């Protein structure tokens, strides 16, 4: 769509080759700057680690809010809105190059009102202006740089800009001067462009509802086949991002159709991801994405939402394949989160940075400095023979092994990836397989211990409600598969932490963020939907009534606060924040699933428990995004998973027995060992939980153990099978489901 103001402005600058710059810990950084007597701006009073990183910039930053907008109106200045997050590599680069530059800061302060937003705290603000950025420039990302009128309407946007013109490229200062000139000389054309773009944003809020047929699943799978990289796995060209929602769809497709290609694409992709440099071989956990098509060179930041969703994907891959490789990776991811990303009170931190200090030169910073190795280091730590074997297995080269290094950040450095197999190493070095495996295990421990002496990347220690919901689901899944109580404990501690710190029992509402002892920010749709999902998943492994009760209550509140009663589904925000131009509906399942996709599934899962009207609400949520689903179904693979659930007749497996008895546990473990995406597991233990279920499902009151032994009832369409106390018979009843 044409925006006339674009022609007054410079073309979006191409990416420059910037210096790497690592962000320190927010608390440490603030304390150090205050001790040095540095002058702060208005961000000093914020809790966001990202905003605090910018609290001592010479730019006169303000937080998002009415004060900034009123000032822009009073002083007749445009707003420069910068959106990013604390572990964002390119955000650090632009901060270092431009926002710490006195000349650029002075120009910004003289001619603009400057606002900083943490996209993780305010995804509502981010989503609006990301849509504007994509409309103007055809792309998006962070840092996001948006120019607004005083009434918050965008008129120009881009992402990263180099600070000054160089080698034929325009710079950020050029852009600022051009926009100021346009603002002074032809403000009417800016306002015209802003109105046009605002009209475009308003259309995005409505969605396009209609009917969605199950045949769209066939279309989605065909599209996924076309995108699949048969050589290196994954979908599409580099850069390759993990997108667990795609695995959710493919595994359900396999379950629905028996088409092994869907399973093979998933297993191959998960295997190559975990064998590539995108996986942290020493400490567990996945980096953000791979810059190359072979999963070799990652962007090194670690996000909580990736760990949560990928852990579930690996556990489900194990359920369907029985391959212990997938089980090991899933467990290592959870162990990483327990060790490095868990608050002492039980909540989960948000992210770890890609950048850190260079181990051999702390004055320098670089991406992946914490994770990469020089070949000579391995010899010093492991000895020549072990280093040679380890290097053979994990691709270590004397000159470094980065497959893609356009900015020359990894010269002489190695990123571990699976270059050889144990059998190949056994043959090459004439050692038994067991000896090679023991040697490698010991080497990994030594290198992990040595790495622990390096300066760690910055940790974003805020606790986000929605992401914690995803992680609760992952730990619940981990316990479901492994029966390891530490995973159940982690899931319960996190759920209890959210309920204690971010939940108001009187109002039955959530807050979004906790950090440094302070809870704040109104929760958004994803906070409710993801946390409800976590509570449901936790309930299905521990059967503690509290979690189901809270899931039901919060779903009811979600309907009150966010439901689009005309178009179906849910808005992302409550509509009470007057600073937002529009109430958006996200119609894309990306690195995180769209909140509507998760909300639809939650409603459909709860409906059979006696909330029959919620089945219609779930259906309406799917149909509210029919335009996008029918046009390009792969935009919403998690919503397709909900459609698959809706298109089946979901079943309940009710285990009747004492929750603490061995035979009950055996029955539960048997059901949990299977991949049953459209099955709800309930426990009839004769206690408070069964009584609660019976209020909405009267028939469950009559389900009891048989002859003093735990038994299972398989129920569908409000009719239950004859009970069985035989685990093998139960497996047959569930086979093929």
TAQUI-V18507 format. One record per residue. PHI is phi in whole degrees, 0 to 359 (999 if undefined). PSI is psi in whole degrees, 0 to 359 (NA if undefined). BURIAL is + if it has 16 or more other C-alpha atoms within 10 Angstrom, else -. Layout:
phi->PHI psi->PSI burial->BURIAL
phi->PHI psi->PSI burial->BURIAL
This chain:
phi->999 psi->144 burial->-
phi->279 psi->138 burial->-
phi->235 psi->111 burial->+
phi->299 psi->330 burial->+
phi->294 psi->336 burial->+
phi->302 psi->326 burial->+
phi->285 psi->350 burial->-
phi->272 psi->348 burial->-
phi->250 psi->165 burial->+
phi->286 psi->152 burial->+
phi->294 psi->143 burial->-
phi->310 psi->126 burial->+
phi->291 psi->145 burial->+
phi->288 psi->154 burial->-
phi->299 psi->134 burial->-
phi->267 psi->170 burial->+
phi->270 psi->98 burial->-
phi->271 psi->169 burial->-
phi->283 psi->148 burial->+
phi->279 psi->143 burial->+
phi->214 psi->126 burial->+
phi->261 psi->143 burial->+
phi->270 psi->132 burial->+
phi->283 psi->171 burial->+
phi->304 psi->135 burial->+
phi->301 psi->313 burial->+
phi->296 psi->313 burial->-
phi->298 psi->318 burial->-
phi->298 psi->312 burial->+
phi->298 psi->315 burial->+
phi->300 psi->318 burial->-
phi->295 psi->316 burial->-
phi->294 psi->320 burial->-
phi->295 psi->320 burial->-
phi->297 psi->329 burial->-
phi->277 psi->359 burial->-
phi->77 psi->20 burial->-
phi->291 psi->145 burial->-
phi->278 psi->134 burial->-
phi->256 psi->163 burial->+
phi->256 psi->194 burial->+
phi->292 psi->347 burial->+
phi->286 psi->350 burial->+
phi->298 psi->339 burial->+
phi->267 psi->6 burial->-
phi->269 psi->163 burial->-
phi->263 psi->337 burial->+
phi->300 psi->125 burial->+
phi->303 psi->325 burial->+
phi->294 psi->313 burial->+
phi->294 psi->322 burial->+
phi->294 psi->330 burial->+
phi->299 psi->335 burial->+
phi->254 psi->9 burial->+
phi->290 psi->343 burial->+
phi->244 psi->14 burial->+
phi->297 psi->151 burial->+
phi->290 psi->349 burial->+
phi->290 psi->137 burial->+
phi->276 psi->67 burial->+
phi->295 psi->147 burial->+
phi->232 psi->152 burial->+
phi->285 psi->162 burial->+
phi->299 psi->127 burial->+
phi->167 psi->173 burial->-
phi->298 psi->328 burial->-
phi->300 psi->316 burial->-
phi->293 psi->318 burial->+
phi->293 psi->320 burial->+
phi->296 psi->322 burial->-
phi->293 psi->319 burial->-
phi->299 psi->320 burial->+
phi->292 psi->315 burial->-
phi->296 psi->318 burial->-
phi->269 psi->359 burial->-
phi->54 psi->53 burial->+
phi->237 psi->148 burial->+
phi->287 psi->160 burial->+
phi->261 psi->132 burial->+
phi->259 psi->115 burial->+
phi->254 psi->121 burial->+
phi->246 psi->122 burial->+
phi->241 psi->132 burial->+
phi->197 psi->202 burial->+
phi->206 psi->164 burial->+
phi->287 psi->339 burial->+
phi->254 psi->19 burial->+
phi->274 psi->116 burial->+
phi->301 psi->309 burial->+
phi->288 psi->337 burial->+
phi->296 psi->318 burial->+
phi->298 psi->319 burial->+
phi->298 psi->311 burial->+
phi->293 psi->326 burial->+
phi->298 psi->314 burial->+
phi->294 psi->317 burial->+
phi->281 psi->323 burial->+
phi->246 psi->313 burial->+
phi->280 psi->345 burial->+
phi->261 psi->2 burial->+
phi->273 psi->122 burial->-
phi->296 psi->322 burial->-
phi->292 psi->314 burial->-
phi->295 psi->317 burial->+
phi->299 psi->318 burial->+
phi->297 psi->320 burial->-
phi->293 psi->316 burial->-
phi->302 psi->313 burial->+
phi->295 psi->328 burial->-
phi->282 psi->326 burial->-
phi->242 psi->354 burial->+
phi->222 psi->157 burial->+
phi->262 psi->122 burial->+
phi->255 psi->126 burial->+
phi->237 psi->134 burial->+
phi->250 psi->137 burial->+
phi->227 psi->133 burial->+
phi->273 psi->113 burial->+
phi->297 psi->335 burial->+
phi->283 psi->331 burial->+
phi->280 psi->324 burial->+
phi->234 psi->68 burial->+
phi->297 psi->338 burial->+
phi->295 psi->313 burial->+
phi->295 psi->315 burial->+
phi->301 psi->317 burial->+
phi->294 psi->320 burial->+
phi->297 psi->311 burial->+
phi->277 psi->342 burial->+
phi->292 psi->320 burial->+
phi->298 psi->320 burial->+
phi->293 psi->318 burial->+
phi->298 psi->318 burial->+
phi->293 psi->324 burial->-
phi->293 psi->323 burial->+
phi->279 psi->313 burial->+
phi->255 psi->347 burial->-
phi->83 psi->2 burial->-
phi->207 psi->181 burial->-
phi->200 psi->176 burial->+
phi->152 psi->187 burial->-
phi->232 psi->142 burial->+
phi->290 psi->144 burial->+
phi->259 psi->132 burial->+
phi->240 psi->112 burial->+
phi->232 psi->140 burial->+
phi->248 psi->129 burial->+
phi->234 psi->157 burial->+
phi->281 psi->172 burial->+
phi->297 psi->335 burial->+
phi->268 psi->21 burial->+
phi->75 psi->15 burial->+
phi->274 psi->127 burial->+
phi->284 psi->147 burial->+
phi->229 psi->347 burial->+
phi->203 psi->150 burial->+
phi->200 psi->156 burial->+
phi->199 psi->197 burial->+
phi->243 psi->249 burial->+
phi->280 psi->137 burial->+
phi->235 psi->134 burial->+
phi->294 psi->157 burial->+
phi->293 psi->319 burial->+
phi->220 psi->163 burial->+
phi->298 psi->136 burial->+
phi->202 psi->138 burial->-
phi->53 psi->42 burial->-
phi->83 psi->4 burial->-
phi->252 psi->140 burial->+
phi->282 psi->152 burial->+
phi->245 psi->177 burial->+
phi->298 psi->318 burial->+
phi->297 psi->321 burial->+
phi->302 psi->314 burial->+
phi->299 psi->315 burial->+
phi->300 psi->317 burial->+
phi->293 psi->321 burial->+
phi->294 psi->317 burial->-
phi->293 psi->320 burial->+
phi->297 psi->319 burial->+
phi->298 psi->314 burial->-
phi->298 psi->319 burial->+
phi->298 psi->320 burial->+
phi->281 psi->322 burial->-
phi->265 psi->331 burial->-
phi->215 psi->61 burial->-
phi->297 psi->333 burial->-
phi->296 psi->325 burial->-
phi->289 psi->326 burial->+
phi->297 psi->314 burial->+
phi->296 psi->323 burial->+
phi->297 psi->315 burial->-
phi->296 psi->321 burial->+
phi->296 psi->318 burial->+
phi->295 psi->319 burial->+
phi->297 psi->316 burial->+
phi->292 psi->323 burial->+
phi->296 psi->320 burial->+
phi->300 psi->320 burial->-
phi->298 psi->317 burial->-
phi->295 psi->324 burial->+
phi->297 psi->324 burial->-
phi->292 psi->331 burial->-
phi->289 psi->341 burial->+
phi->281 psi->344 burial->+
phi->268 psi->331 burial->+
phi->69 psi->184 burial->+
phi->220 psi->101 burial->+
phi->275 psi->159 burial->+
phi->172 psi->195 burial->+
phi->272 psi->147 burial->-
phi->231 psi->121 burial->+
phi->264 psi->156 burial->-
phi->296 psi->341 burial->-
phi->297 psi->343 burial->-
phi->295 psi->336 burial->+
phi->295 psi->321 burial->+
phi->297 psi->317 burial->-
phi->297 psi->318 burial->+
phi->296 psi->317 burial->+
phi->295 psi->321 burial->+
phi->297 psi->320 burial->-
phi->295 psi->320 burial->-
phi->295 psi->322 burial->+
phi->301 psi->318 burial->-
phi->295 psi->327 burial->-
phi->278 psi->342 burial->-
phi->294 psi->134 burial->+
phi->270 psi->103 burial->+
phi->290 psi->340 burial->-
phi->274 psi->313 burial->-
phi->243 psi->2 burial->-
phi->68 psi->175 burial->+
phi->87 psi->180 burial->+
phi->230 psi->120 burial->+
phi->86 psi->177 burial->-
phi->278 psi->178 burial->-
phi->291 psi->150 burial->-
phi->287 psi->149 burial->-
phi->254 psi->122 burial->+
phi->256 psi->141 burial->+
phi->290 psi->131 burial->+
phi->227 psi->82 burial->+
phi->301 psi->335 burial->+
phi->299 psi->331 burial->+
phi->293 psi->319 burial->+
phi->297 psi->322 burial->+
phi->301 psi->316 burial->+
phi->292 psi->313 burial->+
phi->297 psi->319 burial->+
phi->292 psi->324 burial->+
phi->292 psi->323 burial->+
phi->298 psi->317 burial->+
phi->299 psi->317 burial->+
phi->295 psi->323 burial->+
phi->288 psi->318 burial->-
phi->250 psi->339 burial->-
phi->77 psi->9 burial->-
phi->287 psi->107 burial->-
phi->291 psi->343 burial->-
phi->297 psi->322 burial->-
phi->297 psi->318 burial->+
phi->292 psi->317 burial->+
phi->296 psi->318 burial->+
phi->299 psi->320 burial->+
phi->292 psi->310 burial->+
phi->297 psi->319 burial->+
phi->295 psi->319 burial->-
phi->294 psi->314 burial->+
phi->297 psi->322 burial->+
phi->293 psi->312 burial->+
phi->291 psi->327 burial->+
phi->300 psi->314 burial->+
phi->286 psi->337 burial->+
phi->269 psi->352 burial->+
phi->267 psi->181 burial->+
phi->288 psi->349 burial->+
phi->290 psi->341 burial->+
phi->261 psi->137 burial->+
phi->279 psi->98 burial->+
phi->301 psi->324 burial->+
phi->275 psi->318 burial->+
phi->249 psi->355 burial->+
phi->80 psi->161 burial->+
phi->96 psi->155 burial->+
phi->252 psi->139 burial->+
phi->283 psi->172 burial->+
phi->296 psi->310 burial->+
phi->197 psi->172 burial->+
phi->255 psi->132 burial->+
phi->280 psi->344 burial->+
phi->246 psi->172 burial->+
phi->274 psi->357 burial->+
phi->255 psi->10 burial->+
phi->66 psi->25 burial->+
phi->271 psi->315 burial->+
phi->246 psi->111 burial->+
phi->269 psi->163 burial->+
phi->273 psi->122 burial->+
phi->278 psi->357 burial->+
phi->292 psi->153 burial->+
phi->240 psi->122 burial->+
phi->252 psi->141 burial->+
phi->299 psi->318 burial->+
phi->295 psi->330 burial->+
phi->292 psi->315 burial->+
phi->300 psi->317 burial->+
phi->298 psi->308 burial->+
phi->289 psi->322 burial->+
phi->290 psi->325 burial->+
phi->302 psi->316 burial->+
phi->299 psi->317 burial->+
phi->300 psi->318 burial->+
phi->290 psi->323 burial->+
phi->294 psi->320 burial->+
phi->290 psi->326 burial->+
phi->298 psi->322 burial->+
phi->293 psi->318 burial->+
phi->303 psi->320 burial->+
phi->273 psi->335 burial->+
phi->254 psi->333 burial->-
phi->73 psi->7 burial->-
phi->279 psi->119 burial->-
phi->295 psi->343 burial->-
phi->303 psi->314 burial->-
phi->291 psi->324 burial->+
phi->298 psi->316 burial->+
phi->299 psi->315 burial->-
phi->296 psi->316 burial->+
phi->302 psi->316 burial->+
phi->294 psi->319 burial->+
phi->296 psi->324 burial->+
phi->297 psi->313 burial->+
phi->296 psi->322 burial->+
phi->294 psi->323 burial->+
phi->299 psi->313 burial->+
phi->296 psi->318 burial->+
phi->299 psi->321 burial->+
phi->281 psi->315 burial->-
phi->246 psi->348 burial->-
phi->230 psi->27 burial->+
phi->242 psi->127 burial->+
phi->292 psi->151 burial->+
phi->299 psi->339 burial->-
phi->268 psi->356 burial->-
phi->117 psi->343 burial->+
phi->286 psi->167 burial->+
phi->248 psi->134 burial->+
phi->288 psi->168 burial->+
phi->274 psi->317 burial->+
phi->191 psi->161 burial->+
phi->240 psi->143 burial->+
phi->289 psi->159 burial->+
phi->281 psi->330 burial->+
phi->261 psi->153 burial->+
phi->197 psi->175 burial->+
phi->291 psi->145 burial->+
phi->291 psi->130 burial->+
phi->303 psi->323 burial->+
phi->264 psi->1 burial->-
phi->203 psi->82 burial->-
phi->300 psi->345 burial->-
phi->289 psi->339 burial->-
phi->259 psi->152 burial->-
phi->234 psi->152 burial->+
phi->200 psi->154 burial->+
phi->292 psi->134 burial->+
phi->73 psi->10 burial->+
phi->300 psi->326 burial->+
phi->289 psi->332 burial->+
phi->255 psi->344 burial->+
phi->262 psi->159 burial->+
phi->222 psi->146 burial->+
phi->268 psi->147 burial->+
phi->302 psi->323 burial->+
phi->293 psi->332 burial->-
phi->296 psi->319 burial->-
phi->297 psi->320 burial->+
phi->296 psi->321 burial->+
phi->293 psi->324 burial->-
phi->272 psi->320 burial->-
phi->256 psi->343 burial->+
phi->88 psi->159 burial->-
phi->299 psi->312 burial->-
phi->293 psi->310 burial->-
phi->296 psi->320 burial->+
phi->299 psi->322 burial->+
phi->293 psi->317 burial->+
phi->294 psi->314 burial->+
phi->299 psi->318 burial->+
phi->296 psi->322 burial->+
phi->297 psi->316 burial->+
phi->290 psi->325 burial->+
phi->241 psi->22 burial->+
phi->72 psi->23 burial->+
phi->284 psi->132 burial->+
phi->235 psi->146 burial->+
phi->304 psi->324 burial->-
phi->266 psi->5 burial->-
phi->97 psi->160 burial->+
phi->230 psi->18 burial->+
phi->295 psi->122 burial->+
phi->287 psi->327 burial->+
phi->225 psi->122 burial->+
phi->212 psi->65 burial->-
phi->296 psi->334 burial->-
phi->260 psi->7 burial->-
phi->57 psi->41 burial->-
phi->272 psi->340 burial->+
phi->244 psi->24 burial->+
phi->296 psi->128 burial->-
phi->77 psi->3 burial->+
phi->249 psi->155 burial->+
phi->238 psi->139 burial->+
phi->248 psi->117 burial->+
phi->296 psi->134 burial->+
phi->210 psi->163 burial->+
phi->282 psi->96 burial->+
phi->267 psi->332 burial->-
phi->220 psi->163 burial->-
phi->261 psi->165 burial->-
phi->298 psi->320 burial->+
phi->296 psi->320 burial->-
phi->294 psi->319 burial->-
phi->293 psi->321 burial->+
phi->299 psi->318 burial->+
phi->289 psi->317 burial->-
phi->293 psi->321 burial->-
phi->255 psi->7 burial->-
phi->50 psi->51 burial->-
phi->231 psi->151 burial->-
phi->294 psi->155 burial->-
phi->303 psi->314 burial->-
phi->299 psi->322 burial->-
phi->293 psi->318 burial->-
phi->298 psi->315 burial->+
phi->298 psi->318 burial->-
phi->294 psi->319 burial->-
phi->297 psi->316 burial->-
phi->293 psi->319 burial->+
phi->299 psi->317 burial->-
phi->293 psi->321 burial->-
phi->296 psi->318 burial->+
phi->298 psi->319 burial->+
phi->296 psi->318 burial->-
phi->295 psi->316 burial->+
phi->292 psi->323 burial->+
phi->297 psi->317 burial->-
phi->295 psi->319 burial->-
phi->294 psi->320 burial->-
phi->297 psi->330 burial->+
phi->296 psi->343 burial->-
phi->274 psi->351 burial->-
phi->280 psi->158 burial->+
phi->297 psi->127 burial->-
phi->281 psi->154 burial->+
phi->297 psi->157 burial->+
phi->302 psi->136 burial->+
phi->254 psi->122 burial->+
phi->276 psi->105 burial->+
phi->264 psi->21 burial->+
phi->278 psi->150 burial->+
phi->254 psi->115 burial->+
phi->262 psi->128 burial->+
phi->303 psi->311 burial->+
phi->297 psi->315 burial->+
phi->292 psi->327 burial->+
phi->294 psi->325 burial->+
phi->300 psi->316 burial->+
phi->298 psi->320 burial->+
phi->287 psi->328 burial->+
phi->298 psi->317 burial->+
phi->302 psi->318 burial->+
phi->294 psi->316 burial->+
phi->291 psi->325 burial->+
phi->297 psi->318 burial->+
phi->295 psi->320 burial->+
phi->300 psi->318 burial->+
phi->292 psi->320 burial->+
phi->304 psi->319 burial->+
phi->276 psi->317 burial->+
phi->265 psi->338 burial->-
phi->62 psi->22 burial->+
phi->274 psi->117 burial->-
phi->297 psi->338 burial->-
phi->293 psi->329 burial->-
phi->287 psi->320 burial->+
phi->297 psi->319 burial->+
phi->299 psi->317 burial->-
phi->297 psi->318 burial->+
phi->297 psi->315 burial->+
phi->291 psi->319 burial->+
phi->298 psi->319 burial->+
phi->293 psi->316 burial->+
phi->298 psi->317 burial->+
phi->294 psi->325 burial->+
phi->296 psi->314 burial->+
phi->298 psi->317 burial->+
phi->294 psi->332 burial->+
phi->275 psi->331 burial->-
phi->245 psi->330 burial->+
phi->243 psi->12 burial->+
phi->235 psi->131 burial->+
phi->257 psi->106 burial->-
phi->293 psi->334 burial->-
phi->289 psi->315 burial->-
phi->269 psi->348 burial->-
phi->58 psi->46 burial->-
phi->234 psi->162 burial->+
phi->247 psi->156 burial->+
phi->251 psi->165 burial->+
phi->266 psi->320 burial->+
phi->228 psi->140 burial->+
phi->233 psi->133 burial->+
phi->199 psi->139 burial->+
phi->56 psi->39 burial->-
phi->82 psi->2 burial->-
phi->238 psi->130 burial->-
phi->258 psi->144 burial->+
phi->191 psi->177 burial->-
phi->72 psi->126 burial->-
phi->298 psi->138 burial->+
phi->291 psi->151 burial->+
phi->249 psi->179 burial->+
phi->305 psi->318 burial->+
phi->295 psi->330 burial->+
phi->296 psi->315 burial->+
phi->293 psi->310 burial->+
phi->295 psi->313 burial->+
phi->290 psi->322 burial->+
phi->290 psi->321 burial->+
phi->299 psi->316 burial->+
phi->302 psi->316 burial->+
phi->300 psi->318 burial->+
phi->295 psi->319 burial->+
phi->295 psi->317 burial->+
phi->294 psi->322 burial->+
phi->293 psi->317 burial->+
phi->302 psi->321 burial->+
phi->288 psi->354 burial->+
phi->246 psi->336 burial->+
phi->245 psi->341 burial->+
phi->59 psi->30 burial->+
phi->275 psi->124 burial->-
phi->302 psi->326 burial->+
phi->306 psi->316 burial->-
phi->291 psi->322 burial->+
phi->292 psi->318 burial->+
phi->302 psi->314 burial->+
phi->293 psi->324 burial->+
phi->299 psi->319 burial->+
phi->292 psi->313 burial->+
phi->299 psi->316 burial->-
phi->289 psi->330 burial->+
phi->294 psi->318 burial->+
phi->299 psi->317 burial->-
phi->293 psi->322 burial->+
phi->301 psi->317 burial->+
phi->298 psi->319 burial->+
phi->296 psi->318 burial->-
phi->273 psi->327 burial->+
phi->239 psi->348 burial->+
phi->297 psi->136 burial->+
phi->269 psi->99 burial->+
phi->285 psi->346 burial->-
phi->263 psi->314 burial->-
phi->264 psi->351 burial->+
phi->82 psi->160 burial->+
phi->74 psi->206 burial->+
phi->222 psi->143 burial->+
phi->283 psi->158 burial->+
phi->284 psi->337 burial->+
phi->232 psi->169 burial->+
phi->280 psi->339 burial->+
phi->91 psi->3 burial->-
phi->268 psi->351 burial->-
phi->267 psi->107 burial->-
phi->289 psi->348 burial->-
phi->281 psi->349 burial->-
phi->269 psi->133 burial->+
phi->294 psi->326 burial->+
phi->204 psi->151 burial->+
phi->270 psi->113 burial->+
phi->271 psi->158 burial->+
phi->236 psi->117 burial->+
phi->283 psi->126 burial->+
phi->243 psi->35 burial->+
phi->217 psi->125 burial->+
phi->271 psi->102 burial->+
phi->255 psi->229 burial->+
phi->300 psi->325 burial->+
phi->249 psi->146 burial->+
phi->292 psi->151 burial->+
phi->297 psi->140 burial->+
phi->299 psi->326 burial->+
phi->296 psi->326 burial->+
phi->295 psi->317 burial->+
phi->289 psi->321 burial->+
phi->298 psi->319 burial->+
phi->300 psi->314 burial->+
phi->296 psi->319 burial->+
phi->301 psi->314 burial->+
phi->298 psi->319 burial->+
phi->290 psi->328 burial->+
phi->288 psi->325 burial->+
phi->278 psi->334 burial->+
phi->306 psi->316 burial->+
phi->292 psi->350 burial->+
phi->273 psi->18 burial->+
phi->108 psi->1 burial->-
phi->258 psi->67 burial->+
phi->296 psi->328 burial->-
phi->291 psi->340 burial->-
phi->287 psi->339 burial->+
phi->297 psi->317 burial->+
phi->294 psi->321 burial->+
phi->298 psi->320 burial->+
phi->296 psi->317 burial->+
phi->297 psi->316 burial->+
phi->298 psi->326 burial->+
phi->294 psi->317 burial->+
phi->299 psi->311 burial->+
phi->291 psi->340 burial->+
phi->294 psi->339 burial->+
phi->246 psi->30 burial->+
phi->300 psi->322 burial->+
phi->303 psi->312 burial->+
phi->291 psi->316 burial->+
phi->299 psi->314 burial->+
phi->287 psi->328 burial->+
phi->285 psi->311 burial->-
phi->213 psi->85 burial->-
phi->301 psi->332 burial->+
phi->291 psi->352 burial->+
phi->293 psi->337 burial->+
phi->225 psi->61 burial->+
phi->295 psi->330 burial->+
phi->288 psi->326 burial->+
phi->292 psi->327 burial->+
phi->295 psi->327 burial->+
phi->296 psi->320 burial->+
phi->294 psi->322 burial->+
phi->297 psi->320 burial->+
phi->299 psi->316 burial->+
phi->299 psi->314 burial->+
phi->297 psi->325 burial->+
phi->280 psi->351 burial->-
phi->259 psi->174 burial->-
phi->256 psi->96 burial->-
phi->302 psi->145 burial->+
phi->247 psi->157 burial->+
phi->242 psi->133 burial->+
phi->254 psi->116 burial->+
phi->256 psi->118 burial->+
phi->265 psi->119 burial->+
phi->258 psi->117 burial->+
phi->169 psi->169 burial->+
phi->292 psi->127 burial->+
phi->299 psi->338 burial->+
phi->259 psi->1 burial->-
phi->274 psi->153 burial->-
phi->294 psi->321 burial->-
phi->290 psi->327 burial->+
phi->294 psi->314 burial->+
phi->301 psi->321 burial->+
phi->295 psi->319 burial->-
phi->298 psi->313 burial->+
phi->298 psi->313 burial->+
phi->299 psi->325 burial->+
phi->297 psi->313 burial->+
phi->296 psi->317 burial->+
phi->292 psi->340 burial->+
phi->286 psi->345 burial->+
phi->262 psi->152 burial->+
phi->274 psi->104 burial->+
phi->230 psi->74 burial->+
phi->294 psi->337 burial->+
phi->250 psi->27 burial->+
phi->239 psi->134 burial->+
phi->254 psi->130 burial->+
phi->256 psi->128 burial->+
phi->233 psi->157 burial->+
phi->240 psi->126 burial->+
phi->254 psi->94 burial->+
phi->256 psi->8 burial->+
phi->77 psi->5 burial->+
phi->247 psi->208 burial->-
phi->299 psi->321 burial->-
phi->297 psi->315 burial->+
phi->294 psi->322 burial->+
phi->296 psi->322 burial->+
phi->295 psi->315 burial->+
phi->298 psi->322 burial->+
phi->294 psi->339 burial->+
phi->297 psi->325 burial->-
phi->256 psi->337 burial->-
phi->234 psi->78 burial->+
phi->306 psi->330 burial->-
phi->294 psi->337 burial->-
phi->288 psi->341 burial->+
phi->297 psi->333 burial->+
phi->271 psi->357 burial->-
phi->274 psi->114 burial->+
phi->226 psi->164 burial->+
phi->300 psi->160 burial->+
phi->247 psi->120 burial->-
phi->60 psi->33 burial->-
phi->77 psi->6 burial->-
phi->245 psi->146 burial->+
phi->299 psi->144 burial->+
phi->217 psi->167 burial->+
phi->238 psi->139 burial->+
phi->244 psi->131 burial->+
phi->255 psi->118 burial->+
phi->242 psi->143 burial->+
phi->205 psi->141 burial->-
phi->53 psi->40 burial->-
phi->64 psi->19 burial->-
phi->234 psi->134 burial->-
phi->250 psi->147 burial->+
phi->289 psi->170 burial->-
phi->295 psi->143 burial->-
phi->290 psi->153 burial->+
phi->227 psi->140 burial->+
phi->259 psi->2 burial->+
phi->262 psi->117 burial->-
phi->299 psi->318 burial->+
phi->297 psi->321 burial->-
phi->294 psi->322 burial->-
phi->298 psi->318 burial->+
phi->300 psi->319 burial->-
phi->294 psi->321 burial->-
phi->296 psi->327 burial->-
phi->268 psi->350 burial->+
phi->300 psi->134 burial->-
phi->78 psi->3 burial->-
phi->268 psi->NA burial->-
